Structures are given as C-alpha cells and as structure tokens.
C-alpha cells in the first residue's frame, strides 16, 4: 500500500462554502469525474482564511508588493510569495492510499460552489 500526498494552493476568487473533491484515474489513464476517491469535501475557505494572500492584498499593488523602489523585488514577489502566504487563501492537502506498488496515477481536484455546481 502506497500513500500519495497532493497539495494545491487555492487561488483568490473562492468564497465561504466553496469546496473541492479529489478524483483519480485509478491507474486507467482517464480521470473519472463521476466518482470521487472518497467522500471528503475540501473546504476552499477554511476557518475564514480570507480572500487575499498577503502578497496580493490591496497594498500589494503598490511599491510594497512589487518593489519598484530601488529596483528590488517586492515583498509580495519574493519566493515565499508563490505559496499560500502570497497568492491564495489556503493550501489544500489530500492523501490517498493506492493498493498497487507501481504504476502511473493521475489525480485532479474539482472545485464546486456552495450549491454543489462544478466550477471551471
């Protein structure tokens, strides 16, 4: 049994109640979006995470975020700005156990609004 860990950063634009589900191809090559790998709903706005990541809050649109002063990289554009701290409201981590010891597996998170409608 192998445990696979997947992570993705939630982009801005999701609101409270939006969620994601994890899907897989089970090693068959085409992801089955009709059957999630489990019944878990991954909250895209956990514990009131907020809409803006620190690097994209309104002040991040000025010198502090983009670093035009002295031609330096701005605080919102430093390497940590590429992770949830800078770009998203949350980071989602999912784990899934695979029975086979080898093979190629594809996974995808599909996002839904609070009413259960798939989002693109």
N, C-alpha and C positions, 0 to 999 in steps of 0.2 A: 504494500500500500504506500503510495507516494502522496505527500501533501503539497499542493500548489498554492502559492500566495500571490494574489493580484492586487494592485493598487492603482487608483486613478484620482486625480485632483479634480474636484468639482468646479467647473467654470462658473463665472458670475452669470446670473440670469435665472437661477432657480429660486423658488420661494418655499416657504414653510408648507409642508405637506407633500412636496415632490419627493419621489423616491426612485431607486434603481433596482433592477433584478439582474441576477447573473445567469448567463446562458452559455452553453458549450456545444461542441460538435461530437462529444463523446468519442473522439478519435476517428469519426467517419468522414470528415472533410467539410461538411456544411453545417453551420451553426443552426440548431433547432430553436427558433424563437417562439415556438408554441409551448415548449416545456422548459421552465427554468430548472437549474440544477438543484435548487432547494426552495423552500417556501419563504426564505428570508427576504425582507424588504430593507434595502439600504437607504437610510434617511439621507437626503441630499442637503438638508439644512439642520444638522444635528445640534441640539441644545441652543438654538438661536444663534448659530455661528456667525450670521451677518452676511451681507451681500458682497461687500468688497473685501478682497485680500488687502493687507497693509500697503502693498506697493501700488495698488490701484484705487485707493481711497481718493476722494476729490483732490486732496493736496498732492497726490502722486502725479497729477497732471502738470505740475509746475516744476520749478528747479529742484525742489527736494526729491521728487520722484524720478526725474530724468537726468539730473546732474549736468545742466548746461553750464553752470558756473565752473570756471577753471578747467573746462573740458574733461571733467572727471565723470566716472559712471555714477549715476544717481543711486540713492539708497534703494529705490524700488526696482532697480535694474541689476543689482548685484546678483551673484549666483543664487543666493537664497531666495531671491525674488521669483525664481522659476518653480518654486514649490508652493504648498498651500499658503504659506505665510505671505507670499507676494501676489499670487494670482487667483486663488479660489477661496471659497468659504469653508471648504472641508476637504479632507483626504479620506477616501473610502478604501478600506482594506477588506478583502474577502479571501477565504481559504476554501479549498475544495480537495477532497481526497479522491485519488484515482487508483483503481484496483490494479491496473496493469503497471508493470515496472518500466516499460518503454513505449514509445510511440509519439506521434505528433497530435497535440490537442490545441484547439482554438477556443478562446473564451471571448465573451463580449458582455458589457453592461448595457442594458437598455433602460432609458430613463422614461419616467411616467409623471404626469401631473397628479395633483391630489385626487382628481376624479378617476384616475386609472387610465387616462388616454396616453398612448405612446407618444413620445416627443422625438424629434429628429435632432 
